[in-house]
Amino acid sequence: MKRKFIISKCITAAALLVPAITAAQSQRQYLSQPLIRSIYTADPSAHVFKGKIYIYPSHDIDAGIPENDMGDHFAMHDYHILSMTSANSPATDHGIALDLKDIPWAGRQL
């Protein structure tokens, strides 16, 4: 009898927690928002110099090719420099650091 009582209490407690968990999930804020939304970026490398965060992501553009598992629909033509004064500050895009046209031996993308 004691076992049924304990199981019943556990089920009741779980049932009471479900609405609380659901409410908490709807109010959840994620820290992993995009740093910038004006361009597609991937494969970032982050470094700190003199207290400032510098991020060097590749910049992908739509290549106009149908999407496939090889990623041919993206073309990586350049790398940008982003900077932030802290982990919570907005990112500043400083433009292109390295472009495909600057590398004579590079083909369609970097």
Order of alpha helices (4+ residues) and beta strands (2+ residues): alpha-beta-beta-beta-beta
